[in-house]
């Protein structure tokens, strides 16, 4: 997915550098072209997943993400403490 987004953004940057005027429908066509080149399936209808199921799935995934985010979180205070510890250790090495 990231590669497809990068390709799309690269294309947008090229169009801007070339000063090619583009409408929203032009961008939609360009994006569909990128999807076709990458052999990705293009949804041509509204889909079959209800908004409720999609929301439940999103909340479930967010809860998993939140646990990881909370575990990895470091506050500004934590960063300052770490910097002070590193400085203290390096100052101790310089004195020897």
Backbone as CSV, one residue per row, in Angstrom:
resi,resn,N_x,N_y,N_z,CA_x,CA_y,CA_z,C_x,C_y,C_z
1,UNK,0.820,-1.184,0.000,0.000,0.000,0.000,0.872,1.258,0.000
2,UNK,1.935,1.241,0.796,2.820,2.400,0.864,3.436,2.688,-0.497
3,UNK,3.810,1.646,-1.202,4.421,1.840,-2.520,3.443,2.476,-3.497
4,UNK,2.186,2.066,-3.427,1.166,2.635,-4.314,0.972,4.114,-3.987
5,UNK,0.909,4.442,-2.701,0.751,5.840,-2.291,1.960,6.654,-2.738
6,UNK,3.169,6.100,-2.567,4.372,6.808,-3.002,4.362,7.048,-4.505
7,UNK,3.937,6.052,-5.276,3.857,6.211,-6.734,2.880,7.324,-7.079
8,UNK,1.760,7.358,-6.394,0.739,8.382,-6.641,1.284,9.771,-6.299
9,UNK,1.969,9.892,-5.167,2.531,11.182,-4.768,3.653,11.610,-5.708
10,UNK,4.465,10.664,-6.170,5.505,10.984,-7.152,4.882,11.518,-8.431
11,UNK,3.812,10.885,-8.864,3.100,11.332,-10.058,2.553,12.748,-9.851
12,UNK,1.979,13.002,-8.689,1.442,14.332,-8.387,2.554,15.379,-8.406
13,UNK,3.708,15.028,-7.852,4.840,15.951,-7.840,5.317,16.244,-9.263
14,UNK,5.388,15.209,-10.103,5.794,15.408,-11.502,4.812,16.324,-12.220
15,UNK,3.513,16.100,-12.004,2.498,16.931,-12.660,2.625,18.388,-12.200
16,UNK,2.912,18.588,-10.918,3.064,19.947,-10.388,4.297,20.620,-10.992
17,UNK,5.413,19.884,-11.071,6.636,20.440,-11.660,6.428,20.805,-13.126
18,UNK,5.646,19.991,-13.830,5.364,20.249,-15.243,4.238,21.264,-15.417
19,UNK,3.643,21.685,-14.301,2.534,22.639,-14.273,1.368,22.170,-15.145
20,UNK,1.049,20.884,-15.021,-0.076,20.300,-15.748,-1.331,20.476,-14.903
21,UNK,-2.337,21.225,-15.409,-3.571,21.372,-14.628,-4.323,20.040,-14.558
22,UNK,-4.790,19.693,-13.368,-5.481,18.419,-13.166,-6.776,18.667,-12.403
23,UNK,-7.827,17.978,-12.819,-9.109,18.010,-12.119,-9.201,16.754,-11.258
24,UNK,-10.156,16.724,-10.347,-10.326,15.555,-9.483,-10.556,14.291,-10.303
25,UNK,-11.323,14.384,-11.370,-11.574,13.191,-12.188,-10.286,12.719,-12.868
26,UNK,-9.388,13.663,-13.204,-8.091,13.285,-13.773,-7.276,12.497,-12.748
27,UNK,-7.307,12.967,-11.490,-6.574,12.280,-10.431,-7.140,10.887,-10.189
28,UNK,-8.458,10.766,-10.252,-9.095,9.457,-10.067,-8.648,8.507,-11.174
29,UNK,-8.592,9.000,-12.407,-8.130,8.164,-13.526,-6.671,7.758,-13.338
30,UNK,-5.835,8.708,-12.906,-4.418,8.407,-12.677,-4.263,7.330,-11.600
31,UNK,-5.054,7.463,-10.540,-4.969,6.498,-9.447,-5.419,5.114,-9.901
32,UNK,-6.506,5.062,-10.664,-6.967,3.778,-11.201,-5.900,3.165,-12.103
33,UNK,-5.205,4.010,-12.866,-4.121,3.523,-13.717,-3.004,2.896,-12.899
34,UNK,-2.644,3.537,-11.796,-1.605,2.987,-10.915,-2.065,1.653,-10.338
35,UNK,-3.329,1.578,-9.932,-3.856,0.319,-9.386,-3.853,-0.777,-10.448
36,UNK,-4.228,-0.423,-11.681,-4.220,-1.419,-12.758,-2.801,-1.917,-13.021
37,UNK,-1.837,-0.993,-13.070,-0.443,-1.382,-13.294,0.072,-2.305,-12.195
38,UNK,-0.389,-2.075,-10.976,0.061,-2.903,-9.857,-0.768,-4.175,-9.732
39,UNK,-1.721,-4.353,-10.664,-2.585,-5.536,-10.710,-3.426,-5.684,-9.445
40,UNK,-3.829,-4.536,-8.879,-4.702,-4.539,-7.707,-6.152,-4.479,-8.163
41,UNK,-7.002,-5.119,-7.387,-8.423,-5.137,-7.700,-9.032,-3.767,-7.415
42,UNK,-9.869,-3.298,-8.317,-10.527,-2.009,-8.148,-11.989,-2.254,-7.807
43,UNK,-12.421,-1.700,-6.684,-13.809,-1.844,-6.259,-14.683,-0.938,-7.125
44,UNK,-15.661,-1.525,-7.784,-16.515,-0.757,-8.699,-17.919,-0.547,-8.146
45,UNK,-18.146,-0.944,-6.893,-19.461,-0.785,-6.280,-19.269,-0.331,-4.839
46,UNK,-20.349,-0.160,-4.126,-20.285,0.378,-2.765,-19.652,-0.581,-1.765
47,UNK,-19.520,-1.843,-2.104,-18.961,-2.803,-1.174,-20.047,-3.484,-0.366
48,UNK,-19.643,-4.460,0.425,-20.644,-5.243,1.145,-20.479,-5.194,2.660
49,UNK,-19.542,-4.410,3.155,-19.330,-4.320,4.597,-20.122,-3.136,5.130
50,UNK,-20.905,-3.384,6.158,-21.728,-2.307,6.723,-20.845,-1.334,7.501
51,UNK,-21.358,-0.138,7.679,-20.626,0.879,8.430,-20.375,0.406,9.857
52,UNK,-21.330,-0.315,10.434,-21.186,-0.798,11.807,-20.037,-1.801,11.906
53,UNK,-19.971,-2.744,10.974,-18.890,-3.739,10.987,-17.546,-3.051,10.779
54,UNK,-17.504,-2.090,9.856,-16.260,-1.362,9.597,-15.813,-0.602,10.841
55,UNK,-16.750,0.027,11.530,-16.417,0.777,12.739,-15.930,-0.161,13.845
56,UNK,-16.581,-1.304,14.010,-16.153,-2.280,15.019,-14.739,-2.773,14.721
57,UNK,-14.457,-3.031,13.452,-13.119,-3.487,13.059,-12.084,-2.386,13.331
58,UNK,-12.432,-1.147,12.975,-11.514,-0.030,13.201,-11.218,0.138,14.690
59,UNK,-12.240,0.049,15.528,-12.037,0.178,16.975,-11.178,-0.951,17.523
60,UNK,-11.401,-2.163,17.021,-10.611,-3.313,17.448,-9.134,-3.116,17.095
61,UNK,-8.881,-2.670,15.864,-7.499,-2.438,15.431,-6.873,-1.294,16.214
62,UNK,-7.653,-0.248,16.504,-7.133,0.883,17.259,-6.745,0.465,18.667
63,UNK,-7.543,-0.405,19.291,-7.216,-0.876,20.642,-5.879,-1.609,20.642
64,UNK,-5.637,-2.433,19.613,-4.347,-3.135,19.505,-3.213,-2.130,19.330
65,UNK,-3.436,-1.135,18.480,-2.433,-0.108,18.220,-2.157,0.696,19.481
66,UNK,-3.221,1.018,20.217,-3.092,1.851,21.410,-2.221,1.178,22.469
67,UNK,-2.367,-0.134,22.641,-1.544,-0.868,23.609,-0.071,-0.723,23.239
68,UNK,0.233,-0.909,21.964,1.620,-0.788,21.492,2.109,0.648,21.654
69,UNK,1.267,1.609,21.301,1.630,3.018,21.406,1.919,3.392,22.859
70,UNK,1.084,2.941,23.781,1.286,3.242,25.198,2.584,2.630,25.715
71,UNK,2.907,1.431,25.241,4.124,0.755,25.683,5.373,1.505,25.194
72,UNK,5.317,2.053,23.992,6.477,2.707,23.396,6.568,4.199,23.713
73,UNK,5.527,4.755,24.330,5.464,6.197,24.557,6.553,6.664,25.506
74,UNK,7.203,7.756,25.143,8.138,8.424,26.037,7.773,9.901,26.066
75,UNK,7.564,10.417,27.251,7.214,11.828,27.394,8.461,12.689,27.217
76,UNK,8.258,13.995,27.130,9.389,14.922,27.057,10.255,14.772,28.306
77,UNK,9.609,14.545,29.444,10.340,14.352,30.694,11.249,13.129,30.596
78,UNK,10.709,12.026,30.035,11.504,10.810,29.858,12.717,11.078,28.967
79,UNK,12.516,11.853,27.899,13.618,12.173,26.986,14.703,12.988,27.694
80,UNK,14.292,13.960,28.502,15.257,14.783,29.228,16.042,13.919,30.210
81,UNK,15.354,13.032,30.931,16.052,12.141,31.867,17.073,11.274,31.139
82,UNK,16.685,10.727,29.997,17.591,9.887,29.221,18.803,10.684,28.756
83,UNK,18.576,11.904,28.289,19.691,12.753,27.859,20.629,13.048,29.021
84,UNK,20.067,13.319,30.201,20.895,13.586,31.380,21.705,12.358,31.776
85,UNK,21.091,11.178,31.703,21.809,9.946,32.031,22.953,9.719,31.051
86,UNK,22.699,9.935,29.775,23.740,9.756,28.757,24.865,10.757,28.989
87,UNK,24.503,12.014,29.290,25.512,13.043,29.542,26.335,12.687,30.774
88,UNK,25.664,12.198,31.813,26.343,11.822,33.052,27.351,10.704,32.793
89,UNK,26.945,9.714,32.018,27.830,8.593,31.694,29.006,9.083,30.864
90,UNK,28.741,9.929,29.862,29.838,10.395,29.010,30.764,11.328,29.780
91,UNK,30.227,12.131,30.705,31.075,12.990,31.537,31.962,12.140,32.440
92,UNK,31.436,11.049,32.934,32.208,10.140,33.781,33.338,9.493,33.006
93,UNK,33.117,9.171,31.742,34.161,8.577,30.901,35.241,9.601,30.578
94,UNK,34.848,10.861,30.395,35.808,11.909,30.054,36.722,12.234,31.223
95,UNK,36.244,12.034,32.458,37.046,12.330,33.639,38.130,11.288,33.856
96,UNK,37.942,10.093,33.336,38.909,9.012,33.581,40.082,9.100,32.699
